[in-house]
Amino acid sequence: MTTVNIISLNKTYPNQSLPVLKDFSLSLNDGEMVALLGPSGMGKSTLLKLITGIERPDSGDIQFDSSSILNVDPNKRGAVLMFQKSYLFPFLNVEDNIGFGLKVQGASSETIHTEVKRMLNLIGLPGIEKRKPGQLSGGEGQRVALARALVTNPKLLLLDEPLSSLDTTVRMNLQEAIRNIQRELGVTTIFVTHDLGEAMAMSDRMALLLNGEIVALDKPENLFHRPRSLAAARFMGVSTFLSGSQLPVKKDVCSSSEKMFAIRPEHIRIQKEACKDSTPGVVSDCVFRGEYIEYQVNINEMIVRARMPMPAPMFTHGEQVYVKFAEEYLFEVEN
């Protein structure tokens, strides 16, 4: 469908000293879904506004299939934005809501009816053409909004946290539905979210955006297990960082105290017996979380946080334990 190249975008809003986007670059392959992940206020929604033409960049370029879209009218760019809320027209029924874009394009009534029926089957809601938005649940409303966004066959689909207002069960069902529909249609997609689990479940690649810059870009499994930078590792839920001289393992690079290593909390083991790659510590907290036990262990005034799946031992506050940092799970990070 469409390849997208975002090249060195810069954007600073009036009366702000710092840019919201700084030398931002990102490329998307044809039919790829990239999750843009990061805390609120980091420039994610601004990027979508620049792509759709709501805002203009101070410098840089946005290209669809190697052609700049910056001088193309917003309604002719082929980029469709789906928001956190469905924003369906309350006075129109489902069929008219979905078919609105086709009607604006001048499509015939027969074409609109056929395409609306096809989209309702695609989103798993056949036969609700005559319902009004007020008769839909939150999840149904978002499915209809997705159908409205896709019915015009856009070049690029932009999803701005479309599931954030839904409860957990509905949200997970819609994650699967959106992913399956996106794959079936092959539409290139940017999915904006601040939810790590959602980004991993939905995307082909994840881009971590902090302070207007991409600090990490990779497949979800790579970015989760071995983020390359300290900032990315912290956002991915890593909290244990050790210098080479602190490691209780015989890694070749451990002789260099300048190098920093990290390990995910799920890969740390807390036990009563000493073993290879372990170091003594004292339990400061031990919490049952249902599927796993969460530990906090003090090692020479450094708090190590670990998660062990059930069944796992419970330890009391102040109990002497050993913390194992398995060498195969340690990875190097850069500041």
C-alpha positions as CSV (number, residue, x, y, z in Angstrom):
1,M,0.0,0.0,0.0
2,T,2.3,2.8,1.2
3,T,5.8,3.3,2.4
4,V,6.3,6.3,4.8
5,N,9.5,8.3,5.4
6,I,9.6,10.9,8.1
7,I,12.8,12.9,7.8
8,S,14.4,15.2,10.4
9,L,11.1,16.8,11.6
10,N,11.4,19.7,14.0
11,K,8.5,21.3,15.7
12,T,8.5,23.9,18.5
13,Y,5.2,25.5,19.6
14,P,5.0,29.3,20.2
15,N,6.0,30.4,23.7
16,Q,7.8,27.2,24.3
17,S,11.6,27.1,24.7
18,L,12.1,23.4,24.0
19,P,11.0,21.6,20.8
20,V,8.2,19.0,21.0
21,L,9.9,17.1,18.2
22,K,13.7,17.3,17.6
23,D,15.3,15.9,14.4
24,F,12.6,13.2,14.4
25,S,13.1,10.5,11.7
26,L,11.1,7.3,11.2
27,S,10.5,5.0,8.2
28,L,7.6,2.5,7.8
29,N,7.6,-0.4,5.4
30,D,4.6,-1.1,3.2
31,G,1.8,-2.7,5.3
32,E,3.8,-2.4,8.6
33,M,2.4,-1.4,12.0
34,V,4.8,0.6,14.1
35,A,3.8,1.4,17.7
36,L,4.9,4.9,18.8
37,L,5.4,4.4,22.6
38,G,6.2,6.9,25.3
39,P,4.8,9.0,28.2
40,S,2.3,11.8,27.7
41,G,3.7,15.1,26.5
42,M,6.6,13.5,24.5
43,G,5.4,14.5,21.0
44,K,3.4,11.5,19.9
45,S,0.2,13.2,19.1
46,T,2.1,16.2,17.6
47,L,3.6,13.8,15.0
48,L,0.1,12.6,14.0
49,K,-1.0,16.2,13.6
50,L,2.0,16.9,11.3
51,I,1.2,13.9,9.2
52,T,-2.5,14.8,8.8
53,G,-1.8,18.5,8.1
54,I,-3.4,19.8,11.3
55,E,0.0,21.3,12.1
56,R,3.1,22.1,10.0
57,P,6.6,21.3,10.9
58,D,9.3,24.0,11.4
59,S,11.6,21.9,9.2
60,G,11.9,18.4,7.8
61,D,9.8,16.3,5.4
62,I,7.1,13.6,5.4
63,Q,7.0,11.4,2.3
64,F,4.5,8.8,1.1
65,D,6.0,6.5,-1.5
66,S,9.0,8.9,-1.8
67,S,6.8,11.9,-2.5
68,S,6.5,14.8,0.0
69,I,3.0,15.4,1.3
70,L,3.7,18.7,3.1
71,N,2.2,20.8,0.3
72,V,-0.8,18.4,-0.3
73,D,-4.1,19.5,1.2
74,P,-4.9,17.6,4.4
75,N,-8.0,16.0,3.0
76,K,-6.1,14.7,0.0
77,R,-3.1,13.2,1.8
78,G,-4.7,9.8,2.4
79,A,-3.8,9.8,6.1
80,V,-6.8,8.9,8.4
81,L,-6.7,9.6,12.1
82,M,-8.7,7.5,14.7
83,F,-8.9,9.1,18.1
84,Q,-9.3,7.9,21.7
85,K,-13.0,8.3,21.4
86,S,-15.1,7.2,18.5
87,Y,-16.6,10.7,17.7
88,L,-19.4,9.2,15.6
89,F,-22.0,11.6,14.4
90,P,-24.9,11.0,16.9
91,F,-27.6,12.0,14.4
92,L,-26.5,9.4,11.8
93,N,-26.9,5.7,12.0
94,V,-24.0,3.2,11.7
95,E,-24.3,2.9,8.0
96,D,-24.3,6.6,7.4
97,N,-21.4,7.1,9.8
98,I,-19.2,4.5,8.1
99,G,-20.1,5.6,4.6
100,F,-19.7,9.3,5.3
101,G,-16.2,9.5,3.8
102,L,-17.3,7.7,0.7
103,K,-20.2,10.0,0.3
104,V,-17.9,13.0,0.5
105,Q,-15.8,11.4,-2.2
106,G,-18.9,11.1,-4.4
107,A,-19.4,7.4,-4.3
108,S,-22.8,6.0,-5.4
109,S,-25.3,4.8,-2.9
110,E,-24.9,1.2,-4.1
111,T,-21.1,1.4,-3.6
112,I,-21.5,2.9,-0.2
113,H,-24.0,0.2,0.9
114,T,-21.7,-2.6,-0.4
115,E,-18.6,-1.2,1.3
116,V,-20.4,-0.5,4.6
117,K,-21.6,-4.1,4.6
118,R,-18.1,-5.4,3.9
119,M,-16.6,-3.3,6.7
120,L,-19.2,-4.4,9.2
121,N,-18.4,-8.0,8.4
122,L,-14.7,-7.2,8.7
123,I,-15.1,-5.6,12.2
124,G,-17.3,-8.5,13.4
125,L,-20.6,-6.4,13.7
126,P,-22.8,-7.5,10.8
127,G,-26.4,-6.3,10.7
128,I,-26.1,-3.2,12.9
129,E,-26.4,-0.7,10.0
130,K,-29.5,1.1,11.4
131,R,-28.4,1.5,15.0
132,K,-27.5,4.9,16.3
133,P,-24.2,5.6,18.1
134,G,-26.1,5.9,21.4
135,Q,-27.2,2.3,21.1
136,L,-23.6,1.0,20.9
137,S,-21.2,-0.1,23.6
138,G,-17.8,1.6,23.9
139,G,-16.1,-1.3,22.1
140,E,-18.7,-1.4,19.4
141,G,-18.3,2.4,18.9
142,Q,-14.6,2.0,18.4
143,R,-15.1,-0.8,15.9
144,V,-17.4,1.4,13.9
145,A,-15.0,4.3,14.1
146,L,-12.3,1.9,12.8
147,A,-14.6,0.9,9.9
148,R,-15.2,4.5,9.1
149,A,-11.5,5.2,9.0
150,L,-10.7,2.2,6.8
151,V,-13.6,2.3,4.3
152,T,-11.9,5.0,2.2
153,N,-8.9,2.8,1.7
154,P,-6.4,5.2,3.3
155,K,-2.7,5.2,2.5
156,L,-1.8,5.5,6.2
157,L,-3.9,4.7,9.3
158,L,-3.0,6.7,12.4
159,L,-4.4,5.4,15.7
160,D,-4.1,7.8,18.6
161,E,-4.6,5.7,21.8
162,P,-8.0,4.4,20.5
163,L,-8.4,1.8,23.3
164,S,-7.4,3.8,26.3
165,S,-10.9,4.5,27.5
166,L,-12.1,0.9,27.4
167,D,-12.1,-1.7,30.1
168,T,-9.5,-4.5,30.1
169,T,-11.5,-7.3,28.5
170,V,-12.9,-5.1,25.7
171,R,-9.5,-3.6,25.2
172,M,-7.7,-6.9,24.7
173,N,-10.4,-8.1,22.3
174,L,-10.1,-5.0,20.2
175,Q,-6.3,-5.2,20.2
176,E,-6.6,-8.6,18.5
177,A,-9.3,-7.3,16.1
178,I,-7.4,-4.3,15.0
179,R,-4.2,-6.3,14.5
180,N,-6.1,-8.9,12.4
181,I,-7.9,-6.3,10.3
182,Q,-4.7,-4.3,9.7
183,R,-2.9,-7.4,8.5
184,E,-5.8,-8.5,6.3
185,L,-6.0,-5.1,4.6
186,G,-2.3,-4.5,4.6
187,V,-2.6,-0.9,5.5
188,T,0.5,0.9,6.8
189,T,-0.2,2.0,10.4
190,I,1.2,4.1,13.2
191,F,-0.3,3.1,16.6
192,V,0.3,5.7,19.4
193,T,0.1,4.4,22.9
194,H,1.7,4.8,26.4
195,D,0.9,1.2,27.3
196,L,3.9,-1.1,26.9
197,G,1.9,-4.3,26.8
198,E,-0.4,-2.9,24.2
199,A,2.5,-1.8,22.0
200,M,4.1,-5.2,22.2
201,A,0.9,-7.0,21.3
202,M,0.0,-4.8,18.4
203,S,3.2,-3.9,16.5
204,D,5.7,-5.2,14.0
205,R,8.2,-2.7,15.5
206,M,8.2,-0.4,18.5
207,A,9.6,3.2,18.5
208,L,10.2,4.6,22.0
209,L,9.8,8.4,22.0
210,L,11.3,10.4,24.8
211,N,11.7,14.2,24.8
212,G,10.9,14.5,21.1
213,E,13.4,11.9,20.0
214,I,13.3,8.2,19.2
215,V,15.7,6.6,21.7
216,A,15.0,3.0,20.6
217,L,13.5,1.3,17.6
218,D,13.3,-2.5,17.2
219,K,11.0,-5.5,17.1
220,P,9.0,-5.8,20.4
221,E,10.8,-8.9,21.6
222,N,14.2,-7.3,21.1
223,L,13.3,-4.0,22.7
224,F,11.7,-5.8,25.7
225,H,14.5,-8.2,26.4
226,R,17.6,-6.3,25.4
227,P,17.1,-2.5,25.1
228,R,20.3,-0.8,24.2
229,S,20.1,2.4,26.2
230,L,19.6,3.2,29.8
231,A,16.5,5.3,29.1
232,A,14.9,2.6,27.0
233,A,15.7,-0.1,29.6
234,R,14.0,1.9,32.3
235,F,10.9,2.5,30.3
236,M,10.8,-1.3,29.5
237,G,10.6,-2.1,33.2
238,V,14.3,-2.8,33.9
239,S,15.4,-1.4,37.3
240,T,18.6,-3.3,38.0
241,F,21.8,-1.9,36.6
242,L,25.3,-3.1,37.5
243,S,28.7,-1.9,36.6
244,G,31.2,-4.5,35.3
245,S,33.0,-4.6,38.7
246,Q,29.7,-5.3,40.6
247,L,28.8,-8.4,38.6
248,P,29.2,-11.7,40.3
249,V,29.8,-13.5,37.0
250,K,32.9,-14.1,34.9
251,K,32.0,-12.2,31.8
252,D,35.0,-11.2,29.7
253,V,34.0,-7.5,29.8
254,C,33.4,-7.5,33.6
255,S,36.9,-6.2,34.1
256,S,35.8,-2.8,32.8
257,S,34.0,-0.9,35.6
258,E,32.9,1.8,33.1
259,K,30.5,-0.5,31.3
260,M,26.9,-0.8,32.5
261,F,24.9,-4.0,32.5
262,A,21.2,-4.6,33.1
263,I,18.9,-7.6,33.6
264,R,15.1,-7.9,33.5
265,P,13.4,-8.5,36.9
266,E,11.9,-11.8,35.5
267,H,15.4,-13.2,34.9
268,I,16.7,-12.6,38.5
269,R,16.4,-15.5,40.9
270,I,16.1,-15.2,44.7
271,Q,17.0,-18.3,46.7
272,K,18.3,-19.5,50.0
273,E,21.4,-21.3,48.8
274,A,24.5,-19.8,47.3
275,C,25.4,-20.9,43.7
276,K,27.3,-19.8,40.7
277,D,26.5,-16.2,39.6
278,S,24.9,-15.4,43.0
279,T,25.6,-12.8,45.6
280,P,24.2,-12.4,49.1
281,G,21.5,-9.9,50.0
282,V,18.7,-9.1,52.6
283,V,15.0,-9.1,51.8
284,S,13.4,-5.7,52.2
285,D,10.0,-6.6,50.7
286,C,8.2,-9.7,49.3
287,V,4.7,-9.2,47.7
288,F,2.4,-11.8,46.3
289,R,1.0,-10.6,42.9
290,G,-1.1,-13.7,41.9
291,E,0.9,-15.0,38.9
292,Y,4.2,-14.1,40.4
293,I,6.1,-13.0,43.6
294,E,7.7,-9.6,43.6
295,Y,10.9,-9.2,45.6
296,Q,13.0,-6.3,46.8
297,V,16.4,-7.3,48.0
298,N,19.1,-5.0,49.4
299,I,22.6,-5.8,48.2
300,N,25.2,-3.4,49.6
301,E,22.6,-0.6,49.8
302,M,21.4,-1.3,46.2
303,I,17.8,-2.4,45.9
304,V,17.3,-5.3,43.4
305,R,13.8,-5.9,42.2
306,A,12.9,-9.4,41.0
307,R,9.8,-11.2,39.8
308,M,9.5,-15.0,40.0
309,P,6.5,-16.9,38.6
310,M,4.4,-19.1,40.8
311,P,5.1,-21.4,42.5
312,A,7.9,-19.3,44.2
313,P,9.1,-19.0,47.8
314,M,7.9,-16.2,50.1
315,F,10.6,-14.7,52.3
316,T,10.3,-12.5,55.4
317,H,11.6,-9.0,55.8
318,G,15.2,-9.1,56.8
319,E,15.8,-12.6,55.7
320,Q,19.2,-13.5,54.3
321,V,19.0,-14.7,50.6
322,Y,21.1,-15.1,47.5
323,V,20.4,-13.2,44.3
324,K,21.4,-15.0,41.1
325,F,22.2,-12.9,38.0
326,A,22.4,-15.6,35.2
327,E,25.1,-14.6,32.7
328,E,23.0,-15.4,29.7
329,Y,20.4,-12.8,30.7
330,L,22.8,-9.9,31.3
331,F,23.0,-7.2,28.6
332,E,25.0,-4.1,28.1
333,V,23.4,-0.7,28.1
334,E,24.7,2.8,27.2
335,N,23.9,6.1,28.9
